[in-house]
Amino acid sequence: MPVSYKKLWKLLIDREMKKKDLIKAAGISQSSVTKLGRNENINTEILIRICHALRCDIGDIMEIVEEPRSSLTDPPEAAEEDDDLED
């Protein structure tokens, strides 16, 4: 499942912090911040460091985003079950 770090960027704005401030406070690398900016997977240890530095919980900096369902990716049985629900 894809994740979004929009909450992290909003939190930094609210605290008037820049990415370089986060790098210094959390002791993380620029490449980790780049991955966060691209909503890529990142090591849990990095997320914990960020949470400690910002004194927040994991849910304050990230969220799981549901992928839109597509009949092309759903198995045929699932599509048929969805059709049954509409009746």
Phi, psi and omega per residue, in radians:
M1 nan 2.420 3.127
P2 -1.305 2.662 3.103
V3 -2.067 2.794 3.085
S4 -2.245 2.380 3.098
Y5 -1.871 0.401 3.124
K6 -1.000 -0.632 3.129
K7 -1.066 -0.637 3.114
L8 -1.103 -0.817 -3.109
W9 -1.138 -0.651 3.086
K10 -1.141 -0.698 3.127
L11 -1.116 -0.720 3.102
L12 -1.103 -0.713 3.104
I13 -1.097 -0.798 3.136
D14 -1.043 -0.580 -3.119
R15 -1.648 0.124 3.134
E16 0.939 0.780 3.113
M17 -1.931 2.605 3.051
K18 -1.824 2.922 3.140
K19 -1.011 -0.677 3.137
K20 -1.145 -0.537 3.066
D21 -1.173 -0.689 3.096
L22 -1.127 -0.745 3.124
I23 -0.996 -0.792 -3.113
K24 -1.238 -0.801 -3.083
A25 -1.155 -0.677 -3.076
A26 -1.643 -0.213 -3.119
G27 1.169 0.733 -3.141
I28 -1.981 2.922 -3.094
S29 -1.588 2.851 3.065
Q30 -1.085 -0.630 -3.140
S31 -1.136 -0.572 3.074
S32 -1.155 -0.715 3.120
V33 -1.159 -0.635 3.082
T34 -1.097 -0.763 3.097
K35 -1.079 -0.720 3.103
L36 -1.075 -0.717 3.133
G37 -1.118 -0.444 3.125
R38 -1.707 0.122 -3.097
N39 0.963 0.648 3.114
E40 -1.542 2.851 3.071
N41 -1.137 2.510 -3.099
I42 -2.486 2.663 -3.114
N43 -1.044 2.421 3.135
T44 -1.040 -0.608 3.127
E45 -1.018 -0.677 3.108
I46 -1.125 -0.762 3.126
L47 -1.094 -0.690 3.122
I48 -1.137 -0.732 3.097
R49 -1.049 -0.741 3.127
I50 -1.097 -0.800 -3.141
C51 -1.062 -0.738 3.116
H52 -1.118 -0.766 -3.117
A53 -1.131 -0.651 -3.110
L54 -1.641 -0.056 -3.113
R55 0.930 1.000 -3.128
C56 -2.467 3.113 3.126
D57 -1.759 2.808 -3.107
I58 -0.993 -0.624 3.126
G59 -1.213 -0.235 3.102
D60 -1.442 -0.250 -3.081
I61 -2.078 -0.213 -3.119
M62 -2.624 2.838 3.045
E63 -2.627 2.668 3.081
I64 -1.489 2.300 -3.108
V65 -1.917 2.240 3.117
E66 -1.323 2.432 3.076
E67 -1.394 2.481 3.083
P68 -1.125 2.422 -3.140
R69 -1.372 2.465 3.141
S70 -2.328 2.409 3.125
S71 -1.130 -0.326 3.114
L72 -1.302 -0.500 -3.099
T73 -1.769 -0.319 3.134
D74 -1.379 2.472 3.037
P75 -1.116 2.657 -3.093
P76 -0.975 -0.618 -3.132
E77 -1.099 -0.707 -3.121
A78 -1.136 -0.695 3.120
A79 -1.114 -0.690 3.126
E80 -1.172 -0.677 3.113
E81 -1.104 -0.695 3.104
D82 -1.079 -0.684 3.126
D83 -1.126 -0.647 3.129
D84 -1.119 -0.557 -3.110
L85 -1.203 -0.491 -3.095
E86 -1.317 -0.386 -3.088
D87 -1.269 nan nan
